Amino acid sequence: MARTKLQKILIIGSGPNTIGVDTELEAAALQTIQELHQVDKEVTFITNNANSVIGNYLDSDHFIISNLDANSLIAILRNNEFDALIPTLGGAPVFQVLHQLDEAGIFEQLNIRLLGVSLRTIANTQNPESLNRILKNIHEPYIPTNILNDADAVLKFVHRIGYPVILKPVAAISNSSRMRCENEHQLKQMLASAFRISTTHQVAVEKSIVGFKKIEMTLIRDNENTRMLICAAEDFNPVGVHAGDSVVFTPTQTLTDQEFQAIRTSALRIVQEFKIRGICHIQFALNTVTGNYYVIRVNPYFDRTTAFAARATGYPVALVCTQISFGRNLRNIKIPGLRQHDSLALIEPTLDHIAVRFPTFSFASFANANQELNTRMKSTGSVIAFGRSTEEALLKAIRSVDSTTTSEQAALDESRLNEGQLINVLVHPTAGEMFYLLEAIRRGYQVEELSELTKIDAFYFYKLIHIVQIEKKLRKNPFDASILQNAKYYGYGDSQIARLWKCSDKKVREFRHTNHIEPTFKGIEPTAGEFPYNNRSYYTTFETENEAQISEQPKVFILGTANSQVGTNSAADYVTVHTIETCQNLGYETVLINNNPGAISILPKLADKLYLEPLTVENCLNIINSEQPDFVIAQGKWQIVTDLSEAGVDITQLPLSRTSRAENVDSHYLVVGRKSGDTERNLGCFQTDQDDSLRFPSQADPQILKKIEHISQSELRKQSDGIYQIMFKQEGTHLIVTGTIPLAIQDIPFMTGVLNYDLVDDLVRMALGKPEGDNMVEIPNTEGQLKLDHIFPYEQLQIPIPKNPPFSLAIGAKISKS
C-alpha cells in the first residue's frame, strides 16, 4: 500500500566526479533539497563524494556517507523510515542500483514510493530491447538490431533495414571492433571473419547511423500530461562522437521547421508513453538526406544536457520538477523572477541569444592518452558561452579554453601540420578539432570538401569562414575602428585581436575605449523579453541596450574556476560556493563570473548576480568597471589572477594551493593549523601514510600527537596569517617537518566536513579583514576513521594507472568509513 503522507524524502547522490559525471547532478540535487525545505519536507542525502557541498545544507543525521552499492543502501533503508525516494538525481548508476533493490523486494517491503519515474519506466528506458519494443509499439523509429547465426539470415535482415550497417562478432575470442559495411560485397567479406572469431558463431547486426546529425531534446511532463519542450539542442559533431565531447548549440541551428516539428512531436509522444513526471532528455539521430530520424536514447533523469538546458534558457528546471514530483502541475507553478502574477511554468522557453557548450580536455597531463574522439567520452569538463550570433557564441567559447588548448588539446600546432596530417585529424576528429577546422579554411579547403570529410553540417563551415574572413580583415587593417567594431560584435576578444595586430592587449583595450566600443550586458531568462523579469544572470555582447542593473551596495566580485579540470575539479567549485555564502553573511552583494554549465556555484539562489562569461582579463575588467566592487576575490594565485594584477586590479587572494598538497613528499601525518595575529591553533591531525589517502583522525600515539602540536605551532609562527598544512615524517620517536604549504583546494571539502570547521569562511574573513565568525567549534569525536581517496581518469582514458598517481591529476575524490 502506498504511503499517503510523503514527509521523509531520500535522495541518492551520483558519487565522486569522473569523466562523464561533473557537478551538474549535485547542482540539481541541491536545488531540489532547497525546494523541499521550502515546503517543510525532511530530506536525507546519501553520497560518497568527498567534494559534496550538500553536507553544508543538511545536518549530520540527514547527510549520510556511504558506499552506493545495493547492500549498503538496503541497510540504510531498513534503518530509516523513508516515505519516498527521488531517483532522478544520481544518473544512470543509481538506476542500476535501484533495479537491484527492486529485485530484492525492498521497496515493497518498506513501502517506499519512487517520485518522478517508476521502476517500470527505469527498466524500459535503460534496457535497449525493452526501449525498442515500446518505441515500435508507438510507431517511433529506432535503430534495428538483431543477433544472427548464419550468413543468409544476416543478408535477409540487412536487405530489410538497408545499408550501411554495423557488424560485430558476439563474444569474440579476441578484441574486435565494430565493422561498418557500405554494401553487400563488404558485408559478405566481413561476415566470414566475424563468424570465425565469435565463440558463439553469432554476429550482432544493426543499422549504422554514424555520420547522422545528433539532436537533443529536454522536456518536462506533469501529472496532468501537460508536456513542454524546455530546450532543443544540436550537436556540432555527428553520431560517432560522444555528445559530451561535441560542441552543442541551442537553439538548433540547421533543422528545417519540418524536421524540428517532427522530432519535437516524437519527444512529446515518448514522455507521454513512458509516463514520466518531471525531466526527460531524449537523443535523436537525423538523416539529413532523407529527413528520417531515429530515437537513440531516453534519459528520464538529470544529466549534463538538462544542466545545459537550464543554464542556456534560464528556466528553473530542478525547481519545477521538484514541485511536479509532489503533485503540482505546470499551470500552478510560478517561475521565480517573472513579475506578472499569471506567468507560470507553462511558458515554453524562447531565446533571443545563442548558447554553446564547448568541451575541454586535459590531455597535456596524460601524454599517453589517445586524443581521437569517439563514442567513449574523454573531456574532463566544459564551458558555456552566449552570443547574439553563432559566431559570437562560438568565439567566446573558444576564448574560454584558448589559453590551454594548444598545449592541452592539440598534439601539434595546427599551422605546422602537413596536408596529410591535417586531413587525418579532419577525418578522425581529435581534441582541438575546432582549431584544425579553422586552419583548413585558412588553407582554402572548400565547404563541400570539409563537410564530406567530417560529416559536419555545411552551415557551420560558412560560420567558420566568416570568422576567418574577419580575422583576415583584422590582420590587414590594424587599428581600424570600423573593423574592430565588427570583430567585437561577432565575438573576437581583445587578446585575439592583439595577437593579430601584434601589440599588447592593453593597446587594443585603450583603442577600443577611445572609439567608444564598449560592451553591454544582456539578461539570461526564458521569455526573450516578453515578460518583465528580475534578471540575476547576464552575458556580454556589443550592442546598444544595457540590461544590467547596478546597485550601490558594498559588493565583492568573485572569480569562479570555470570548467572542471584535473587537480582542482569539483573541490574548487565547493570553495566558490562557500566564498559566496561568507561574503553574503558579511553584508556584501556577491557578483560571480563563471562559465561551467554544471557548476553548483552558478545556481540562481547563490550569488546575487552572475556573469556567464569567459574568465579573461577583458571580461573581468568589463564587469569590474561596471560593478565597481569593493573587493575582487580569487582562490590563490593562477594565471588570470596574475594577468589581472598586471592590468592594475587589486585582488584579494585566498591563501590556497591550487594544485594539491605537496606531492612526492614523504610524510606520515598532516596537521591543519591556523595562524591569526599572535595566535596559533591546531585544527586537526590527519594520517597520510596509507595508500596515499588522507585519514581522520590520525592514530598517532598520544606522545607523538603532543610533539606534533608543539612543532606545528612553532612552524605556524613563521607564517603570515592563514591556514596551513604541515606535513610530518616520523622516524622512531623523532618527527621531521617535510613541508608547510597553504591549504590545498583538493582537500578542503573533506577537511571541512571531518573537522566540523568552515575553513573557507575563516579564510575569507581573514582575507577581508573582518571579525571571526562562529566557525570556531570544537573538533567532534569520530567513530572510526574517515578516509579520502582520489579518483583518477586513467580508466576512462584507457591508459595504464601508474603505481603512485600524482594528486594533481585527480578528477574527483571518494570518502569512506574505515
PyMOL commands that set and color helices and strands:
alter all, ss='L'
color gray80, all
select helices_A, chain A and resi 24-38+54-56+70-79+91-103+106-110+119-126+128-137+151-161+184-197+243-245+257-273+304-313+317-325+330-332+363-365+390-408+414-416+419-427+433-442+447-454+458-476+481-489+494-501+505-514+569-585+617-627+639-646+702-716+745-755+759-768+794-797+807-809
alter helices_A, ss='H'
color red, helices_A
select strands_A, chain A and resi 8-12+42-47+63-65+84-86+113-114+145-148+165-169+179-181+203-207+213-221+227-235+248-250+278-286+293-299+354-360+381-387+520-523+537-541+555-559+589-593+609-611+631-635+652-654+656-657+669-676+679-687+694-696+722-731+734-744+786-791+812-817
alter strands_A, ss='S'
color yellow, strands_A
deselect
rebuild
show_as cartoon
